[in-house]
Amino acid sequence: MKTQSILLLAIMIIGLISCKSDAPTRKETSGKKQTETQQTKIIPDKSASSRESSFIISISPDKEPSASVWTNLPEWQHHSLLPAWYTFLKSCKPLQQKPDWRTICDHASRLISPDEDTIRRFLETYFTPQQVTNKDGHDIGLITGYYEPLLKGSRRPSKRFRYPIYAQPSNLLKIDLGIPPSEGKFPTDRGRLEGRKVIPYYTRAEIENNQHLLRNHAFLWVEDKVELFFLQIQGSGRIILDNGEMVKIGFADHNGYPYRSIGKLLIEQGELNPQQASMQHIKQWGEKNPHKLDNLLQQNARFIFFRELPANISGPIGAMGIPLTARRSIAIDPENIPLGALVYLSTTWPNTGKPLNRLMVAQDTGNAIKGEVRADFFWGHGEEAALQAGKMKQPVRMWVLLPKKDQMELPQP
């Protein structure tokens, strides 16, 4: 949103490095609505180094934000802030390494057992809600859901457990040519050596059709190939072993290829209608069409490698290197929203008209989560989480809460 009357409110330097910035997640963004609230576009400063990006916050109309903008957040005055507050405090550990967040995180951590009113006053005093808009100026985007799946498996292959989960291969190279793969001659950002030549890494089809390629890197085996495919889409999960042990695994790396939606492919092929493109319907289609299943899954060349996580962590590890919180963490596009920021969502519960207005924390990223008004809602683990995540694909409006630059030197709470 480029206008000559744009007022620069703040320049915020937010580090975008994370071990999971390429983790796979779901769909694309769209949008079509404007409101009378202050419209904000968060623009990455391309002059920043590849290791750290600046965010220039442009605000319209030409006036300083006031407390009245908070009334534009649906149900803000009645929404429970405590769950998101404690989720945000977890983000403060990595955020305190960033100059623009250090002071506010320090003071937030000093609020001892705050109640709802205290948290609301703190946020309204020291933050400004900036509505996020798409490049075309519209403020409606797309929200999808993800979860932590549970699979049955073993540490040894057998007739029952025959689909391997691989650790990061030792021959996997990260290719850094200084430009995105789409702009260069090398088609991916991962590769391997063949003699003295670097070539793209194995595709999903190559890996699945020849289990000898990576046999030394398999560390778990599961019984269902479709569940394994969706485990890779989610990027983390839990494996209940045949001896009763529970193993938690998380994203380690990928093979460099872009994510391709098999739900979209089934729609294009006339196998499903758009209303059926949920995880549950795709699984049902696979059960009815086992002879077509391998070909469908391998249309998505992207393949995910995992690592075993400590058994005592509370949730899967997100892009900030901290455990995610069910129903309070979201994945975003870090080119448009700073990792670690508080984000207020206005959407609906999946497949209903019931409003879902909630303060969340941007703690994760995903390969399919691209665009300005775009989010992926983490539902947690279990059957209910899987059901809600599989159904969630609907419009959303988003406000990112950013520290006021002139309030960075805060009084003692």
Secondary structure, 3 states (H helix, E strand, C coil): CCCCCCEEEEEEEEECCCCCCCCCCCCCCCCCCCCCCCEEEEEEECCCCCCEEEEEEEEECCCCCCHHHHHHCCCHHHCCCHHHHHHHHHHHHHHCCCHHHHHHHHHHHCCCCCCHHHHHHHHHHHEEEEEECCCCCCCCEEEEEEEECEEEEECCCCCCCCEEEECCCCCCEECCCCCCHHHCCCCCCEEEEECCEEEECCCHHHHHHCCCCCHHHEEEEECCHHHHHHHHHHCEEEEEECCCCEEEEEEEEECCCCCCCHHHHHHHCCCCCHHHCCHHHHHHHHHHCHHHHHHHHCCCCCCEEEEECCCCCCCCECCCCCECCCCCEEECCCCCCCCCCEEEEEEECCCCCCEEEEEEEEEECCCCCCCCCEEEEEEEECHHHHHHHHHCEEEEEEEEEEECHHHCCCCCC
